[in-house]
Amino acid sequence: MLLVLRVAAVIHALAFFLQPVLAGMFPSGQDSAISTHGANATVLTTICLGLTVLAFLAWR
């Protein structure tokens, strides 16, 4: 259980740090970055909810 929680936390951190990079790519003229930024936000939110459930289960 803790291994899954750690892996999910690392993926969450990577997606979290990718968000400002994708946001910064849009003003430089890459229009596809805005859709990628939105998709990453969805992934980030989903992982966050999953981390909440996993943390609760690991705590119990």
PDB file of N, H, CA, C and O in Angstrom:
ATOM      1  N   MET A   1       0.827  -1.190   0.000  1.00  0.00           N
ATOM      2  CA  MET A   1       0.000   0.000   0.000  1.00  0.00           C
ATOM      3  C   MET A   1       0.875   1.260   0.000  1.00  0.00           C
ATOM      4  O   MET A   1       0.599   2.216  -0.725  1.00  0.00           O
ATOM      5  N   LEU A   2       1.934   1.249   0.821  1.00  0.00           N
ATOM      6  H   LEU A   2       2.158   0.473   1.410  1.00  0.00           H
ATOM      7  CA  LEU A   2       2.783   2.436   0.889  1.00  0.00           C
ATOM      8  C   LEU A   2       3.563   2.661  -0.402  1.00  0.00           C
ATOM      9  O   LEU A   2       3.841   3.804  -0.763  1.00  0.00           O
ATOM     10  N   LEU A   3       3.917   1.586  -1.099  1.00  0.00           N
ATOM     11  H   LEU A   3       3.690   0.657  -0.806  1.00  0.00           H
ATOM     12  CA  LEU A   3       4.617   1.735  -2.363  1.00  0.00           C
ATOM     13  C   LEU A   3       3.723   2.425  -3.394  1.00  0.00           C
ATOM     14  O   LEU A   3       4.183   3.295  -4.134  1.00  0.00           O
ATOM     15  N   VAL A   4       2.467   2.044  -3.442  1.00  0.00           N
ATOM     16  H   VAL A   4       2.094   1.337  -2.842  1.00  0.00           H
ATOM     17  CA  VAL A   4       1.519   2.669  -4.366  1.00  0.00           C
ATOM     18  C   VAL A   4       1.339   4.136  -4.011  1.00  0.00           C
ATOM     19  O   VAL A   4       1.266   4.987  -4.898  1.00  0.00           O
ATOM     20  N   LEU A   5       1.269   4.433  -2.733  1.00  0.00           N
ATOM     21  H   LEU A   5       1.329   3.742  -2.013  1.00  0.00           H
ATOM     22  CA  LEU A   5       1.129   5.817  -2.276  1.00  0.00           C
ATOM     23  C   LEU A   5       2.358   6.645  -2.668  1.00  0.00           C
ATOM     24  O   LEU A   5       2.224   7.792  -3.095  1.00  0.00           O
ATOM     25  N   ARG A   6       3.530   6.074  -2.526  1.00  0.00           N
ATOM     26  H   ARG A   6       3.639   5.143  -2.179  1.00  0.00           H
ATOM     27  CA  ARG A   6       4.762   6.799  -2.888  1.00  0.00           C
ATOM     28  C   ARG A   6       4.854   7.042  -4.389  1.00  0.00           C
ATOM     29  O   ARG A   6       5.226   8.131  -4.826  1.00  0.00           O
ATOM     30  N   VAL A   7       4.518   6.036  -5.168  1.00  0.00           N
ATOM     31  H   VAL A   7       4.216   5.151  -4.813  1.00  0.00           H
ATOM     32  CA  VAL A   7       4.559   6.189  -6.625  1.00  0.00           C
ATOM     33  C   VAL A   7       3.557   7.246  -7.073  1.00  0.00           C
ATOM     34  O   VAL A   7       3.871   8.083  -7.920  1.00  0.00           O
ATOM     35  N   ALA A   8       2.359   7.212  -6.512  1.00  0.00           N
ATOM     36  H   ALA A   8       2.103   6.532  -5.824  1.00  0.00           H
ATOM     37  CA  ALA A   8       1.344   8.203  -6.866  1.00  0.00           C
ATOM     38  C   ALA A   8       1.787   9.604  -6.447  1.00  0.00           C
ATOM     39  O   ALA A   8       1.508  10.576  -7.149  1.00  0.00           O
ATOM     40  N   ALA A   9       2.465   9.716  -5.326  1.00  0.00           N
ATOM     41  H   ALA A   9       2.692   8.927  -4.755  1.00  0.00           H
ATOM     42  CA  ALA A   9       2.940  11.021  -4.870  1.00  0.00           C
ATOM     43  C   ALA A   9       4.023  11.575  -5.795  1.00  0.00           C
ATOM     44  O   ALA A   9       4.068  12.780  -6.041  1.00  0.00           O
ATOM     45  N   VAL A  10       4.888  10.712  -6.305  1.00  0.00           N
ATOM     46  H   VAL A  10       4.852   9.733  -6.105  1.00  0.00           H
ATOM     47  CA  VAL A  10       5.929  11.161  -7.235  1.00  0.00           C
ATOM     48  C   VAL A  10       5.305  11.602  -8.559  1.00  0.00           C
ATOM     49  O   VAL A  10       5.692  12.630  -9.116  1.00  0.00           O
ATOM     50  N   ILE A  11       4.353  10.838  -9.056  1.00  0.00           N
ATOM     51  H   ILE A  11       4.038  10.004  -8.604  1.00  0.00           H
ATOM     52  CA  ILE A  11       3.669  11.218 -10.299  1.00  0.00           C
ATOM     53  C   ILE A  11       2.921  12.529 -10.111  1.00  0.00           C
ATOM     54  O   ILE A  11       2.907  13.372 -11.008  1.00  0.00           O
ATOM     55  N   HIS A  12       2.304  12.703  -8.961  1.00  0.00           N
ATOM     56  H   HIS A  12       2.315  12.018  -8.233  1.00  0.00           H
ATOM     57  CA  HIS A  12       1.597  13.945  -8.661  1.00  0.00           C
ATOM     58  C   HIS A  12       2.559  15.126  -8.633  1.00  0.00           C
ATOM     59  O   HIS A  12       2.242  16.190  -9.163  1.00  0.00           O
ATOM     60  N   ALA A  13       3.718  14.955  -8.028  1.00  0.00           N
ATOM     61  H   ALA A  13       3.975  14.090  -7.598  1.00  0.00           H
ATOM     62  CA  ALA A  13       4.703  16.035  -7.965  1.00  0.00           C
ATOM     63  C   ALA A  13       5.212  16.396  -9.356  1.00  0.00           C
ATOM     64  O   ALA A  13       5.395  17.574  -9.664  1.00  0.00           O
ATOM     65  N   LEU A  14       5.440  15.397 -10.193  1.00  0.00           N
ATOM     66  H   LEU A  14       5.292  14.441  -9.943  1.00  0.00           H
ATOM     67  CA  LEU A  14       5.901  15.674 -11.557  1.00  0.00           C
ATOM     68  C   LEU A  14       4.843  16.429 -12.360  1.00  0.00           C
ATOM     69  O   LEU A  14       5.160  17.377 -13.079  1.00  0.00           O
ATOM     70  N   ALA A  15       3.596  16.007 -12.234  1.00  0.00           N
ATOM     71  H   ALA A  15       3.339  15.237 -11.651  1.00  0.00           H
ATOM     72  CA  ALA A  15       2.514  16.698 -12.938  1.00  0.00           C
ATOM     73  C   ALA A  15       2.326  18.107 -12.389  1.00  0.00           C
ATOM     74  O   ALA A  15       1.997  19.029 -13.135  1.00  0.00           O
ATOM     75  N   PHE A  16       2.534  18.272 -11.089  1.00  0.00           N
ATOM     76  H   PHE A  16       2.802  17.523 -10.483  1.00  0.00           H
ATOM     77  CA  PHE A  16       2.399  19.590 -10.461  1.00  0.00           C
ATOM     78  C   PHE A  16       3.452  20.563 -10.990  1.00  0.00           C
ATOM     79  O   PHE A  16       3.145  21.719 -11.282  1.00  0.00           O
ATOM     80  N   PHE A  17       4.689  20.094 -11.113  1.00  0.00           N
ATOM     81  H   PHE A  17       4.939  19.155 -10.876  1.00  0.00           H
ATOM     82  CA  PHE A  17       5.763  20.957 -11.597  1.00  0.00           C
ATOM     83  C   PHE A  17       5.712  21.165 -13.116  1.00  0.00           C
ATOM     84  O   PHE A  17       6.339  22.091 -13.632  1.00  0.00           O
ATOM     85  N   LEU A  18       4.980  20.322 -13.826  1.00  0.00           N
ATOM     86  H   LEU A  18       4.470  19.570 -13.407  1.00  0.00           H
ATOM     87  CA  LEU A  18       4.813  20.470 -15.263  1.00  0.00           C
ATOM     88  C   LEU A  18       3.807  21.573 -15.610  1.00  0.00           C
ATOM     89  O   LEU A  18       3.888  22.163 -16.688  1.00  0.00           O
ATOM     90  N   GLN A  19       2.864  21.855 -14.712  1.00  0.00           N
ATOM     91  H   GLN A  19       2.798  21.376 -13.837  1.00  0.00           H
ATOM     92  CA  GLN A  19       1.826  22.842 -14.977  1.00  0.00           C
ATOM     93  C   GLN A  19       2.373  24.227 -15.334  1.00  0.00           C
ATOM     94  O   GLN A  19       1.960  24.772 -16.358  1.00  0.00           O
ATOM     95  N   PRO A  20       3.269  24.824 -14.560  1.00  0.00           N
ATOM     96  CA  PRO A  20       3.759  26.157 -14.954  1.00  0.00           C
ATOM     97  C   PRO A  20       4.592  26.134 -16.235  1.00  0.00           C
ATOM     98  O   PRO A  20       4.643  27.128 -16.959  1.00  0.00           O
ATOM     99  N   VAL A  21       5.243  25.005 -16.517  1.00  0.00           N
ATOM    100  H   VAL A  21       5.202  24.197 -15.929  1.00  0.00           H
ATOM    101  CA  VAL A  21       6.002  24.896 -17.762  1.00  0.00           C
ATOM    102  C   VAL A  21       5.049  24.959 -18.950  1.00  0.00           C
ATOM    103  O   VAL A  21       5.301  25.664 -19.928  1.00  0.00           O
ATOM    104  N   LEU A  22       3.956  24.214 -18.852  1.00  0.00           N
ATOM    105  H   LEU A  22       3.751  23.641 -18.058  1.00  0.00           H
ATOM    106  CA  LEU A  22       2.971  24.225 -19.930  1.00  0.00           C
ATOM    107  C   LEU A  22       2.292  25.582 -20.049  1.00  0.00           C
ATOM    108  O   LEU A  22       1.998  26.031 -21.157  1.00  0.00           O
ATOM    109  N   ALA A  23       2.044  26.229 -18.938  1.00  0.00           N
ATOM    110  H   ALA A  23       2.283  25.865 -18.039  1.00  0.00           H
ATOM    111  CA  ALA A  23       1.435  27.563 -18.973  1.00  0.00           C
ATOM    112  C   ALA A  23       2.391  28.569 -19.590  1.00  0.00           C
ATOM    113  O   ALA A  23       1.948  29.492 -20.275  1.00  0.00           O
ATOM    114  N   GLY A  24       3.673  28.418 -19.368  1.00  0.00           N
ATOM    115  H   GLY A  24       4.032  27.669 -18.812  1.00  0.00           H
ATOM    116  CA  GLY A  24       4.656  29.327 -19.929  1.00  0.00           C
ATOM    117  C   GLY A  24       4.911  29.107 -21.407  1.00  0.00           C
ATOM    118  O   GLY A  24       5.402  30.003 -22.095  1.00  0.00           O
ATOM    119  N   MET A  25       4.585  27.929 -21.897  1.00  0.00           N
ATOM    120  H   MET A  25       4.186  27.202 -21.338  1.00  0.00           H
ATOM    121  CA  MET A  25       4.771  27.647 -23.315  1.00  0.00           C
ATOM    122  C   MET A  25       3.720  28.346 -24.177  1.00  0.00           C
ATOM    123  O   MET A  25       3.981  28.638 -25.345  1.00  0.00           O
ATOM    124  N   PHE A  26       2.550  28.616 -23.628  1.00  0.00           N
ATOM    125  H   PHE A  26       2.338  28.378 -22.680  1.00  0.00           H
ATOM    126  CA  PHE A  26       1.480  29.227 -24.414  1.00  0.00           C
ATOM    127  C   PHE A  26       1.822  30.643 -24.880  1.00  0.00           C
ATOM    128  O   PHE A  26       1.605  30.938 -26.056  1.00  0.00           O
ATOM    129  N   PRO A  27       2.343  31.541 -24.033  1.00  0.00           N
ATOM    130  CA  PRO A  27       2.688  32.876 -24.537  1.00  0.00           C
ATOM    131  C   PRO A  27       3.829  32.883 -25.556  1.00  0.00           C
ATOM    132  O   PRO A  27       3.990  33.847 -26.303  1.00  0.00           O
ATOM    133  N   SER A  28       4.612  31.816 -25.584  1.00  0.00           N
ATOM    134  H   SER A  28       4.481  31.033 -24.977  1.00  0.00           H
ATOM    135  CA  SER A  28       5.708  31.768 -26.554  1.00  0.00           C
ATOM    136  C   SER A  28       5.237  31.342 -27.936  1.00  0.00           C
ATOM    137  O   SER A  28       6.043  31.248 -28.862  1.00  0.00           O
ATOM    138  N   GLY A  29       3.955  31.085 -28.085  1.00  0.00           N
ATOM    139  H   GLY A  29       3.301  31.162 -27.333  1.00  0.00           H
ATOM    140  CA  GLY A  29       3.407  30.810 -29.403  1.00  0.00           C
ATOM    141  C   GLY A  29       3.008  29.378 -29.666  1.00  0.00           C
ATOM    142  O   GLY A  29       2.583  29.065 -30.778  1.00  0.00           O
ATOM    143  N   GLN A  30       3.123  28.505 -28.702  1.00  0.00           N
ATOM    144  H   GLN A  30       3.468  28.760 -27.799  1.00  0.00           H
ATOM    145  CA  GLN A  30       2.716  27.115 -28.907  1.00  0.00           C
ATOM    146  C   GLN A  30       1.268  26.964 -28.452  1.00  0.00           C
ATOM    147  O   GLN A  30       0.988  26.828 -27.261  1.00  0.00           O
ATOM    148  N   ASP A  31       0.356  26.991 -29.420  1.00  0.00           N
ATOM    149  H   ASP A  31       0.584  27.101 -30.388  1.00  0.00           H
ATOM    150  CA  ASP A  31      -1.067  26.946 -29.093  1.00  0.00           C
ATOM    151  C   ASP A  31      -1.518  25.590 -28.558  1.00  0.00           C
ATOM    152  O   ASP A  31      -2.514  25.515 -27.838  1.00  0.00           O
ATOM    153  N   SER A  32      -0.815  24.538 -28.890  1.00  0.00           N
ATOM    154  H   SER A  32      -0.006  24.599 -29.475  1.00  0.00           H
ATOM    155  CA  SER A  32      -1.200  23.213 -28.398  1.00  0.00           C
ATOM    156  C   SER A  32      -0.911  23.062 -26.904  1.00  0.00           C
ATOM    157  O   SER A  32      -1.428  22.147 -26.263  1.00  0.00           O
ATOM    158  N   ALA A  33      -0.091  23.949 -26.352  1.00  0.00           N
ATOM    159  H   ALA A  33       0.329  24.692 -26.874  1.00  0.00           H
ATOM    160  CA  ALA A  33       0.255  23.849 -24.933  1.00  0.00           C
ATOM    161  C   ALA A  33      -0.954  24.107 -24.045  1.00  0.00           C
ATOM    162  O   ALA A  33      -1.013  23.602 -22.924  1.00  0.00           O
ATOM    163  N   ILE A  34      -1.918  24.884 -24.527  1.00  0.00           N
ATOM    164  H   ILE A  34      -1.870  25.294 -25.438  1.00  0.00           H
ATOM    165  CA  ILE A  34      -3.077  25.197 -23.685  1.00  0.00           C
ATOM    166  C   ILE A  34      -3.951  23.957 -23.494  1.00  0.00           C
ATOM    167  O   ILE A  34      -4.490  23.751 -22.407  1.00  0.00           O
ATOM    168  N   SER A  35      -4.099  23.134 -24.523  1.00  0.00           N
ATOM    169  H   SER A  35      -3.660  23.302 -25.406  1.00  0.00           H
ATOM    170  CA  SER A  35      -4.883  21.907 -24.368  1.00  0.00           C
ATOM    171  C   SER A  35      -4.131  20.889 -23.519  1.00  0.00           C
ATOM    172  O   SER A  35      -4.736  20.153 -22.739  1.00  0.00           O
ATOM    173  N   THR A  36      -2.812  20.850 -23.674  1.00  0.00           N
ATOM    174  H   THR A  36      -2.320  21.447 -24.308  1.00  0.00           H
ATOM    175  CA  THR A  36      -2.003  19.950 -22.849  1.00  0.00           C
ATOM    176  C   THR A  36      -2.039  20.390 -21.392  1.00  0.00           C
ATOM    177  O   THR A  36      -2.070  19.559 -20.484  1.00  0.00           O
ATOM    178  N   HIS A  37      -2.036  21.695 -21.175  1.00  0.00           N
ATOM    179  H   HIS A  37      -2.011  22.371 -21.912  1.00  0.00           H
ATOM    180  CA  HIS A  37      -2.135  22.249 -19.821  1.00  0.00           C
ATOM    181  C   HIS A  37      -3.463  21.838 -19.172  1.00  0.00           C
ATOM    182  O   HIS A  37      -3.497  21.473 -17.997  1.00  0.00           O
ATOM    183  N   GLY A  38      -4.539  21.899 -19.935  1.00  0.00           N
ATOM    184  H   GLY A  38      -4.511  22.195 -20.890  1.00  0.00           H
ATOM    185  CA  GLY A  38      -5.842  21.490 -19.418  1.00  0.00           C
ATOM    186  C   GLY A  38      -5.925  20.003 -19.123  1.00  0.00           C
ATOM    187  O   GLY A  38      -6.495  19.591 -18.112  1.00  0.00           O
ATOM    188  N   ALA A  39      -5.350  19.198 -20.016  1.00  0.00           N
ATOM    189  H   ALA A  39      -4.888  19.532 -20.837  1.00  0.00           H
ATOM    190  CA  ALA A  39      -5.344  17.752 -19.789  1.00  0.00           C
ATOM    191  C   ALA A  39      -4.503  17.395 -18.572  1.00  0.00           C
ATOM    192  O   ALA A  39      -4.865  16.506 -17.801  1.00  0.00           O
ATOM    193  N   ASN A  40      -3.382  18.084 -18.400  1.00  0.00           N
ATOM    194  H   ASN A  40      -3.088  18.806 -19.026  1.00  0.00           H
ATOM    195  CA  ASN A  40      -2.542  17.831 -17.233  1.00  0.00           C
ATOM    196  C   ASN A  40      -3.260  18.243 -15.948  1.00  0.00           C
ATOM    197  O   ASN A  40      -3.086  17.607 -14.909  1.00  0.00           O
ATOM    198  N   ALA A  41      -4.061  19.296 -16.017  1.00  0.00           N
ATOM    199  H   ALA A  41      -4.203  19.812 -16.862  1.00  0.00           H
ATOM    200  CA  ALA A  41      -4.827  19.711 -14.841  1.00  0.00           C
ATOM    201  C   ALA A  41      -5.843  18.639 -14.447  1.00  0.00           C
ATOM    202  O   ALA A  41      -6.073  18.399 -13.262  1.00  0.00           O
ATOM    203  N   THR A  42      -6.441  18.005 -15.437  1.00  0.00           N
ATOM    204  H   THR A  42      -6.254  18.201 -16.400  1.00  0.00           H
ATOM    205  CA  THR A  42      -7.384  16.921 -15.151  1.00  0.00           C
ATOM    206  C   THR A  42      -6.667  15.736 -14.517  1.00  0.00           C
ATOM    207  O   THR A  42      -7.158  15.148 -13.554  1.00  0.00           O
ATOM    208  N   VAL A  43      -5.514  15.392 -15.058  1.00  0.00           N
ATOM    209  H   VAL A  43      -5.115  15.870 -15.841  1.00  0.00           H
ATOM    210  CA  VAL A  43      -4.715  14.297 -14.491  1.00  0.00           C
ATOM    211  C   VAL A  43      -4.281  14.642 -13.072  1.00  0.00           C
ATOM    212  O   VAL A  43      -4.322  13.798 -12.177  1.00  0.00           O
ATOM    213  N   LEU A  44      -3.872  15.873 -12.879  1.00  0.00           N
ATOM    214  H   LEU A  44      -3.839  16.559 -13.606  1.00  0.00           H
ATOM    215  CA  LEU A  44      -3.420  16.324 -11.560  1.00  0.00           C
ATOM    216  C   LEU A  44      -4.539  16.232 -10.530  1.00  0.00           C
ATOM    217  O   LEU A  44      -4.315  15.788  -9.404  1.00  0.00           O
ATOM    218  N   THR A  45      -5.723  16.645 -10.905  1.00  0.00           N
ATOM    219  H   THR A  45      -5.906  17.007 -11.820  1.00  0.00           H
ATOM    220  CA  THR A  45      -6.871  16.584  -9.994  1.00  0.00           C
ATOM    221  C   THR A  45      -7.242  15.140  -9.665  1.00  0.00           C
ATOM    222  O   THR A  45      -7.548  14.811  -8.519  1.00  0.00           O
ATOM    223  N   THR A  46      -7.212  14.287 -10.685  1.00  0.00           N
ATOM    224  H   THR A  46      -6.963  14.554 -11.616  1.00  0.00           H
ATOM    225  CA  THR A  46      -7.546  12.878 -10.470  1.00  0.00           C
ATOM    226  C   THR A  46      -6.535  12.200  -9.548  1.00  0.00           C
ATOM    227  O   THR A  46      -6.912  11.445  -8.651  1.00  0.00           O
ATOM    228  N   ILE A  47      -5.263  12.471  -9.771  1.00  0.00           N
ATOM    229  H   ILE A  47      -4.957  13.084 -10.499  1.00  0.00           H
ATOM    230  CA  ILE A  47      -4.232  11.886  -8.911  1.00  0.00           C
ATOM    231  C   ILE A  47      -4.373  12.409  -7.487  1.00  0.00           C
ATOM    232  O   ILE A  47      -4.172  11.664  -6.528  1.00  0.00           O
ATOM    233  N   CYS A  48      -4.715  13.674  -7.346  1.00  0.00           N
ATOM    234  H   CYS A  48      -4.879  14.280  -8.125  1.00  0.00           H
ATOM    235  CA  CYS A  48      -4.892  14.257  -6.021  1.00  0.00           C
ATOM    236  C   CYS A  48      -6.016  13.555  -5.263  1.00  0.00           C
ATOM    237  O   CYS A  48      -5.878  13.248  -4.079  1.00  0.00           O
ATOM    238  N   LEU A  49      -7.118  13.306  -5.946  1.00  0.00           N
ATOM    239  H   LEU A  49      -7.230  13.555  -6.908  1.00  0.00           H
ATOM    240  CA  LEU A  49      -8.222  12.590  -5.300  1.00  0.00           C
ATOM    241  C   LEU A  49      -7.811  11.161  -4.942  1.00  0.00           C
ATOM    242  O   LEU A  49      -8.149  10.656  -3.871  1.00  0.00           O
ATOM    243  N   GLY A  50      -7.079  10.519  -5.852  1.00  0.00           N
ATOM    244  H   GLY A  50      -6.805  10.929  -6.722  1.00  0.00           H
ATOM    245  CA  GLY A  50      -6.590   9.169  -5.565  1.00  0.00           C
ATOM    246  C   GLY A  50      -5.617   9.144  -4.400  1.00  0.00           C
ATOM    247  O   GLY A  50      -5.642   8.221  -3.586  1.00  0.00           O
ATOM    248  N   LEU A  51      -4.757  10.156  -4.316  1.00  0.00           N
ATOM    249  H   LEU A  51      -4.736  10.906  -4.977  1.00  0.00           H
ATOM    250  CA  LEU A  51      -3.831  10.250  -3.187  1.00  0.00           C
ATOM    251  C   LEU A  51      -4.573  10.415  -1.866  1.00  0.00           C
ATOM    252  O   LEU A  51      -4.164   9.864  -0.845  1.00  0.00           O
ATOM    253  N   THR A  52      -5.645  11.162  -1.890  1.00  0.00           N
ATOM    254  H   THR A  52      -5.977  11.610  -2.720  1.00  0.00           H
ATOM    255  CA  THR A  52      -6.435  11.342  -0.681  1.00  0.00           C
ATOM    256  C   THR A  52      -7.002  10.010  -0.197  1.00  0.00           C
ATOM    257  O   THR A  52      -6.955   9.704   0.994  1.00  0.00           O
ATOM    258  N   VAL A  53      -7.532   9.229  -1.121  1.00  0.00           N
ATOM    259  H   VAL A  53      -7.569   9.478  -2.089  1.00  0.00           H
ATOM    260  CA  VAL A  53      -8.078   7.912  -0.764  1.00  0.00           C
ATOM    261  C   VAL A  53      -6.967   6.987  -0.277  1.00  0.00           C
ATOM    262  O   VAL A  53      -7.120   6.304   0.736  1.00  0.00           O
ATOM    263  N   LEU A  54      -5.845   6.968  -1.004  1.00  0.00           N
ATOM    264  H   LEU A  54      -5.721   7.523  -1.826  1.00  0.00           H
ATOM    265  CA  LEU A  54      -4.735   6.098  -0.599  1.00  0.00           C
ATOM    266  C   LEU A  54      -4.161   6.492   0.757  1.00  0.00           C
ATOM    267  O   LEU A  54      -3.815   5.624   1.557  1.00  0.00           O
ATOM    268  N   ALA A  55      -4.058   7.769   1.017  1.00  0.00           N
ATOM    269  H   ALA A  55      -4.339   8.475   0.367  1.00  0.00           H
ATOM    270  CA  ALA A  55      -3.539   8.223   2.315  1.00  0.00           C
ATOM    271  C   ALA A  55      -4.478   7.831   3.444  1.00  0.00           C
ATOM    272  O   ALA A  55      -4.037   7.445   4.527  1.00  0.00           O
ATOM    273  N   PHE A  56      -5.761   7.933   3.184  1.00  0.00           N
ATOM    274  H   PHE A  56      -6.119   8.247   2.304  1.00  0.00           H
ATOM    275  CA  PHE A  56      -6.729   7.532   4.209  1.00  0.00           C
ATOM    276  C   PHE A  56      -6.635   6.042   4.491  1.00  0.00           C
ATOM    277  O   PHE A  56      -6.673   5.621   5.647  1.00  0.00           O
ATOM    278  N   LEU A  57      -6.511   5.234   3.425  1.00  0.00           N
ATOM    279  H   LEU A  57      -6.480   5.576   2.485  1.00  0.00           H
ATOM    280  CA  LEU A  57      -6.396   3.792   3.609  1.00  0.00           C
ATOM    281  C   LEU A  57      -5.094   3.411   4.306  1.00  0.00           C
ATOM    282  O   LEU A  57      -5.079   2.505   5.139  1.00  0.00           O
ATOM    283  N   ALA A  58      -4.013   4.089   3.975  1.00  0.00           N
ATOM    284  H   ALA A  58      -4.026   4.825   3.298  1.00  0.00           H
ATOM    285  CA  ALA A  58      -2.739   3.809   4.639  1.00  0.00           C
ATOM    286  C   ALA A  58      -2.765   4.235   6.105  1.00  0.00           C
ATOM    287  O   ALA A  58      -2.135   3.603   6.953  1.00  0.00           O
ATOM    288  N   TRP A  59      -3.489   5.297   6.392  1.00  0.00           N
ATOM    289  H   TRP A  59      -4.001   5.810   5.703  1.00  0.00           H
ATOM    290  CA  TRP A  59      -3.613   5.761   7.759  1.00  0.00           C
ATOM    291  C   TRP A  59      -4.411   4.780   8.601  1.00  0.00           C
ATOM    292  O   TRP A  59      -4.102   4.576   9.775  1.00  0.00           O
ATOM    293  N   ARG A  60      -5.410   4.184   8.028  1.00  0.00           N
ATOM    294  H   ARG A  60      -5.661   4.349   7.075  1.00  0.00           H
ATOM    295  CA  ARG A  60      -6.256   3.217   8.751  1.00  0.00           C
ATOM    296  C   ARG A  60      -5.510   1.930   8.864  1.00  0.00           C
ATOM    297  O   ARG A  60      -6.023   0.967   9.435  1.00  0.00           O
TER     298      ARG A  60
END
